[in-house]
């Protein structure tokens, strides 16, 4: 039976069995949510959550896994960059968003690899500099301007 939730009990068992774990592969399950704090796995630098059913990640993931450099999320159910903090291949709705790589790298500065492509220091510097112009329009599109009020001619 595939795993559907990543729970505190499972994280505790993994950390007890593998205290110096650096590569955690939870791919090809049916994980729909991560309902726990992953900080008991501080050495994890590569987290593979590909081929699951995730639609969001904990907003504090980068703090929980401070050594995280590679995050693989291909073929999940992400539809918004607001719900994801990043391999995004196979998440069709996200792949259509222009500049998603910029937005993801800016939100997770510790990442070294995204979509199996190394993130260069130059990219990180460029994305950090452009963070406001890249992330804000993607996550918070500007409001649609309303037409100016029409003057009504007197009768």
N, C-alpha and C positions, 0 to 999 in steps of 0.2 A: 504494500500500500504506500503510495507516494506521500511525502511530507506536505501538509497543507499550511502549517503555521510554524514559525520559528519562535519558540517559547523560552522563557527564562530557565526552565528546567533543562531543556536541551543545550542551551548555551553553557550552563553550569557543568553539565556532563562532559561536553566537549572540552571545556577549559581544564577540568580535572584530569581528563585522559591525555590531553595534549597541551601542556602548559606553555610550550614555546611555539605554538602553531603560527605559521606565517601565511599559509595558503589554505583558505577555506572554500571548498567547492560544494555548493548546495544546488548545482544546476540540475535540470531535468527532473524536477519534482512538480508539485502542484501548489507551491507556496503562494498564498494570497496576501499574507501580511506578516510583518515582523513586529511581534507584540512584546518586545523585551529590549533591555539595555544590553548592548554588545560590548560594553567596556570591560567585561571579564575576559575578553580576547584582545588584549592591547597590542600583541605582536602581529596581528593580521595585517599584511600589506597587500594581499590579493584576495578579493572576495568575488566569487563567481555565483551569481544568482540568475544566470541565463536560463531560458526555457522553463519559466515558472508562470505564475498568473498575477504577479505584482502590479499594482497600479499606483503605489506610493512607497516612499521610504521614510524612515524616521527623520525628522528635520535635524536632529542632532547627530546624525551618522558620522560626520567628520570629526566631531568631538569624541564620540564613543570609540572610534577606531583611528587614533591619531597617526598611525603609520600607514594607513590605507593609501596605496599608490595606484592600484589597478582595481577598477570596479567594472564587472561585466554584467550587463543587464539585457542582453539581446533576447528578443522574442518573449516579451512580457506584455502587459496590458497598459503601459503608460500612454497617456493622452495629453499630458500637460507638463511643461517644465516646472510649474509650481509644485508638482507632486514628486519631482525627481531631483535628486541632487547630483545618474549618468551613464560599456558597449550598449548603445541604444538601437543598434541595428535590429530590424524586425518589428520595431514599434512604429508602424506605418504612419500614424498621425504625427509623431514627433519628427520623423525624417523629412516631412514636408515643411517644417519650420526653418526658414532661413536663419543662418548663424547659430544653430543650436549648439554647435561645438564651442563657439565662443562663450555662450551663456553657461554651459556646463563647466567648462574650465574655470571661468570666473567664479562660479559658486563653489567649486571644489579645488582650491588652489594646490592641494597636496597631490592630486592625481598626476601620474607620469604617463599613463596610457589610457586612451579613450577610443573605443571601437577598434581595438587592436592596432592603433596607430600611436606611436610615441608622441608625447606632447613636449615640444622643445621649450627651452627657457625663453626664447624669443617670442613664441606664441603666448606663453604665460604673461610676459611683460606687455605684449600688445593687448591681450585680452583684459588685463588688469586696468590698463590705461583707458580702454574703450568700454569698461564694465557698465557704466551708466547708460551709454548710448546703445549698448547691445541688449543687456538684460531688461532694463525698464520697458522698452518698446515690446519685447516678446512677452514678458509676464504681465505687463499692465499697458495694453495698447491705449493710445490716447482716445479720449471720448470722441464720438462722431459729432462733428460740428452741426449745429442746427441752422437751418436757413434763417436769414435775417427776416424780421417781421415785415410783412407787406403793408404798405400804406393803402388804406381803403379810400377811394375817391368819394367825396361827398355826393349824395344823391341829388 
